Amino acid sequence: MILIKNATLYTMDKINGETGYVALKDGRVEEVGTKLDESRFENYEIIDANGRTVTPGLVDPHCHVGVMEEGIQFEGNDTNEMTNPIYPELRGLDSVYPQDRAFDYAMKSGVTSVVTGPGSANVIGGTFTALKTVGQTVEAMMFKDEVCMKMALGENPKRVYSGQKKAPSTRMATAALMREWLQKAKEYHKQLKDFDKGVEGVTKPPFDMKLHSLMRLFDGMLVKIHAHRSDDIMTAIRIAKEFNLNATIDHATEAYLIPEAIKESGVPLIIGPTLGASSKYELINRSFKSAKVLEAFDIPFAIMTDHPVITLDVTLIQAALFIKDGLSRQKALDALTLTAAKLNGIDDRVGSLEKGKDGDVVIWDNDPFDLMTRTALVIIDGKIVHQV
């Protein structure tokens, strides 16, 4: 049991920037508030924040940590199964290496939860998983085994499969393959549900591992659609609407160029990475002004690193550069915590300091968005895992 007092508290709920306290018990947030009666917590370990900023642990909403291991090439890279463009049955969970050094770097940088999984070589690439950044096994780290399905548009699938002399080698074929398999899964889902309901004349379809995994989208499973360029973003929106998908558009590099269309669509975004070089053509319009535009249009968005494209330990540096170009500080913090959790359907566990949620807390030794700031204390599931 831990009580953190005298905190400049950002719960991402009702208390943001006020002096307050957080009580943790049995790995969860027991209580937060601004008026502390310390006598009620006499058996707790007392930590005096001395006015320092206290936030929820940061959440990375899209990365490949543990799947693309730090420091080695083929042996530790299980990100893309580039033998077929359609692989919905794959699970990122089965590729995670818990001893990847990057988990430790992330945790010490205040990133306590990550959503990690397959890359974007495939049109449909499998599912992401939600992990804490400490633990000796995947089972110990994982708090949601399959968060969402990954799909991809744009350069990556066409580059990979045109090199193999098979589809897709164009954006048209990528979209067509995505539609084909979504339609197959929709029909499979309907037939299976009708059979379960006892609809007359309906037989049980033969088990198909791809379709059985993909059909979950028609029960509301989230889908991440990788799209950088504005035309790919609009294709993603088009397909999401056609099939009534619960989708986010991830990367969304050129979304700020078409904010009216994004706003009208109602599809939320997970933006980034924006730090670093434009390593391919579809990134040439990347801009740190993008987040400011999205905020101005009140478009829901979170910020991702795509680790290891940029590493998890520079999460706050990237966010600070968005702030430098006009994003509000509160919106930046929200995009790294509560919205990052909401857009992956894990906000019942992480993303804010609210009663009953996981006890993931960070005490910062200065302004979180200051380059020189470090984590003074990191708590995951109510346990101190890092302290300076």
N, C-alpha and C positions, 0 to 999 in steps of 0.2 A: 504494500500500500504506500502510495507516494502523494504528497501534497506539494505543489509548486505554488508559491505565493509571491506577491510583489512583482507580478509579471505585467509587462505591457502586452496585453493579450489580444490576439487575433484568432477568434474561434472559427471564423468564416461562417458564423451563424448570426448571433445577436450581439456579440461583444467584439468590437474591432477598434483597437487603439486605446482602450481604457485599461486602467490598472485593475487587475483581477487575479483569480486563482484557478487552478485545475486540480481536482482530486482524482486519483486513479486507484481502482480496486479490482482485483481478479482479472487483470489484463485489459480492463475497459475503463472508459471515462465514467466516473461515478457522479461528478458534479462540477460545474463551472459557475463562476459568479464574480461579482465585484465587491460584495460586502462579506468579508471573511470573519467567521467566528472560529478562531483557531482551536478553541477548547474542544470542538466537536471532532478533531482529528488528532487526538493526543497519541495514538498508537501508530501514526503514520511517519514515514521518513520525510522530514521537512527539507525542501529545497528552496532556498531564497533566490529568486531570479534577479533581485536588486535592480528592478526597473528594466531589465533587458527584454527584448522582443521574444514572445513565445507563440509558436504557431503549430498547427497540425503538421505531421510529417508530410513532405512533398510527395506527389503522386505523378509518375511519368505515365502518360496515357497510351504511349506507342513506342516500343523499343524492341531490341533483339538481344538484350543482356542474357547471358547464360546459354543462349542458342548460338550466338556467334562469339566464341570465347576470346577473351583478351590475350593477345600476345602470340597466337599461333594461327596457322592458315588452315589447310584442308582438315587436319585432324580435329580441330575444334570448331569447325564451321558446319553447322547443321541447319542453316537458315532456309535454303531453297532446295527442294527436290525437283531438279530440272530435267526430268525424264518424261513429263506429261504436263500439259498446261492446266489440267483439272484434277485437283487433289483435295477435295473438301474433307476427306476422312483423316487427314493428318492432324496431329495435335502438337502444338508447340511444347506442351508439357513434357512430351516424350524426348525432347531434344535438350532440355535444360541441364546444364552442368552446375550444380550448386557451389562448387569450389572456384568458379570463375572469379578472379580477383576484382573484377569490376563491381560485384555486389558490395564488397567492402568499401571501395571508393565511393560508391553511391550512398551507402548508409552514412558514412562519415561526412558526406556533403549535405545530409538532411533529407535525402530521398529514401523514404521508408517503404514505399509500395511501387511496384512496376507492373505494367501490362506488357507482356513480352510474347513473341511468337514468330511465325514464319515471315519471310521476306516477300518481295513483290515480283519475283520472276514469273510466277504462275498467275493465270487469270483468276483461278480460285485455289488458294494455297493452304487452307487449314485453319485451325483455331488458335487464338491467343489465350494465355493463362494469366491470372493475377497472383503475384507473389509478394511477400515481404522480403526485404533485402538482407535478412539474417536467417541462418538455418543450415544444418548439415545435410539435409536431404530435401528433395523437392516437396515431399509430403509435409515436412515441417514448415516450409516456406509458403506453400500454396494456400490461398484462402478462397479461390474460385477456380475450379479446374479448367473450364472452358467459358471464356468471357464473350467471345465474338468470333465470327468467321471473317477471314481475310480475303479480299478480292483486289485486283489491280487492273488499272487502265494505263495508257500512255506508253512511254518508251520501253520500259523494262520487259514486259512479256513479248513484244514484237521483236526486240533485239535478241532475246534468248532463243526464241523458236524459229525466227527467220534464219538464224545461224545453223539450225538443225534441219533446214529445208522443210519445215512443216508449219501449219497454222498455230498461232496467228503471226502473220508477218506485217499486218496493217492494223490500224485502229479499228477499221470496220470489222475485221475478223475477231478481234478481241471482244468487242461489244456483242457480236453475233454468238460467240461461244458462251459468253456470260449469260445471254438470254436463253440460249438452247438448254443449258444445264439448269437454269432457274425454272424454266418451263417444265422440264422433266421432273424436277424435284417437286414442283407444285402439283403435278398430276399424280405422282407417287404418293405424296402426302394425302391428297384427297382420297385416293383409292384405299389407302391404309386406314384412314379415319372412317370412311364409309363402311369398310369391312368390320372395324371395331364396333360400329354402331349397329351392325346387323342389317344394313341396307340390302334389300332383296336383289339377288343377281350379282352382287359384287364379290369377287374373290380376292383373297389376300395376295398382294403382289409378291413375286419372288424377291427375297432379300437382296438389296443392292447397297453395298457399304457406302459408296459415294452419295447416292440419293438419300440414304437413311440419315447421313450426317447433314447434308445440305437442306433437307426438308425442314430442319428445325428453324430456319429463317421464317417459315410460314406459321410457326408458333410464337414468333416475336423475338427470336434470337437476334442479337445485334450483329451488324456486319460493318466492317471497316472497308471502305473503298479507297484504295490508293489512287490519287489523281493530283498532279501538279498544275498542268496547264489549264487555261480557262475552258477550252473545248472539251477536255477530259472531265473537268468538273461538271460541266453541263450534261455530258453523257452519263456520268454517275447519278446526277439528279434525275435524269430522264428514266433510267433503268430502275432507280429506287422507287419512283412514283408508279411506274408500270406494274411493278410486282409488290407494291405496298410494303417495302422493306423498312425495318427499323435501322437506319443507316447513319453513319458519320462519314464525312469525306476527310481523309487523312492526308496530310502535307498541305494541300490547298494553297500552293505557292502563289497562284495568280488570282485567288479569290477576291483580293482587294481591288482588282481591276473590274470586277462585275458585282459589286456589293448589292445592287438593287435586285438582281436575279437570285443571288444567294438568300437574301432576306425573304423574298417572295416564296422561295422553295420551302423554307422552314427547316432545311437540313443543317444540322450543326457541324462545326469544323474542328479538326485537331490539326493545328498549324505547326510547321517546322519540318526539319531544322532550317533555320535561316542563317545561323552562324557558319562561317567557313566559305569555301569557294563554290562557284557555280560549276559543278563537276560534269554537268551535261546540259544539253540545249534547253530542256524544259525548265531549267532553274534560272535562266538568265534574267528573269524579271523578279527574282526574289528581292524583298525589301523589308527592312525593319519598320517601315511606316505602315505595313499591312495591318498590324494589330490595332493601331490607332483608328484605321478606317473601319475595321470590323466592330470595334467598340462604339464608334460614332453611329453605326447603323444598328446597334443593339443585336448583333448576330452572336449567338452562343459559340464560344470557342475555348479550347484548351491549348496548351503549348507542349510540344513533344521534343525529345532530343533525337529520336531514331537511333539511339546508341547501337553500334559504335560510330555512326556517321559523325555525330558529335557526342562526346562522352557525357555520361550522367553527372559527373562531378562539375560540369560547367553549366548545369541547368539554370542556375541563378544569373550567371554572366549573360547567357542568351536573353533571359527575361529583362535584365537591366538595359540591354541594348534596345529592346522594344520600348522600354520606358523612356530612354534617351530620345527616341523618335516620336514620343507623344502618347504612348499608352499610359493610363493611370496606374499608380502603384497598387491600389486595391484590386483592380481588374487583373493585373499581372499575377498577384498572389492567388487570386481566385482561379485563374487559368492553370495554376500549378498545384492546386489542391482540390477544392470542392467540384468545380466544373470538370476537371480531369477525371475525377471519380464518377460523377454523374454520367458523363458521356460513355462510360464503360459499364454502367449499371452496378457499380460497387460502392456507391455512396451510402449504402446502409452500414458499411463497415469503416470506411476511411474518407478522408477529404475535409473533415471538420471536427472540431472538438465539441461534441454533443453527448449528452448522457446516453450510455449504452453502446456508443461506438468504440472501436478499438483504441487502446491507449497508446497511440503513436504521436509523440510530442517532440518538438525541437525547441531548445533554448539557443538563441543566436547571441554571439558576443557583441554584435553591433547591428546596424541596419542590414537586413538580409540581402539587399540589393547593392550593397557596397562591396567593391572588389576585394577589400581586405578582410571582410567578415568571415568568421569561421563558426562552426557549430560548437557551442560550449557543452551541450549535453544532448544526446539523442536517446529517446525512449521508444521501444517497439513492443507492442502488446504488454504494456505496463512494466517492462523491464529495462533498466539502463543498459544500453549496448555500447555506448561511446561517451566518454567524458574527458574533457581537456583539463 
